[in-house]
């Protein structure tokens, strides 16, 4: 459906109905954005990571709590 067809169909709705239609359009757009932000598992598969030698040591700022 083209924008022109949407505009022609719009003429039969009152202001409250148009507000509801616009809310629905926003909902559909937000759903599309959420779908594009999904986490894809396995992206870093076969990647190499670096871990520092002092990884297990307690940082100085936390030693007073130990």
CORGI-V133586 format. One record per residue. N is the residue number from 0. RES is the residue in three letters. SS is DSSP state (helix for helix, strand for strand, loop for the rest). Layout:
BEGIN
((N,RES,SS) (N,RES,SS))
END
This chain:
BEGIN
((0,UNK,loop) (1,UNK,loop) (2,UNK,helix) (3,UNK,helix) (4,UNK,helix) (5,UNK,helix) (6,UNK,helix) (7,UNK,helix) (8,UNK,helix) (9,UNK,helix) (10,UNK,loop) (11,UNK,loop) (12,UNK,loop) (13,UNK,loop) (14,UNK,helix) (15,UNK,helix) (16,UNK,helix) (17,UNK,helix) (18,UNK,helix) (19,UNK,helix) (20,UNK,helix) (21,UNK,helix) (22,UNK,helix) (23,UNK,helix) (24,UNK,helix) (25,UNK,helix) (26,UNK,helix) (27,UNK,helix) (28,UNK,helix) (29,UNK,helix) (30,UNK,helix) (31,UNK,helix) (32,UNK,helix) (33,UNK,helix) (34,UNK,helix) (35,UNK,helix) (36,UNK,loop) (37,UNK,loop) (38,UNK,loop) (39,UNK,loop) (40,UNK,loop) (41,UNK,loop) (42,UNK,loop) (43,UNK,loop) (44,UNK,loop) (45,UNK,loop) (46,UNK,loop) (47,UNK,loop) (48,UNK,loop) (49,UNK,loop) (50,UNK,loop) (51,UNK,loop) (52,UNK,loop) (53,UNK,loop) (54,UNK,loop) (55,UNK,loop) (56,UNK,loop) (57,UNK,loop) (58,UNK,loop) (59,UNK,helix) (60,UNK,helix) (61,UNK,helix) (62,UNK,helix) (63,UNK,helix) (64,UNK,helix) (65,UNK,loop))
END
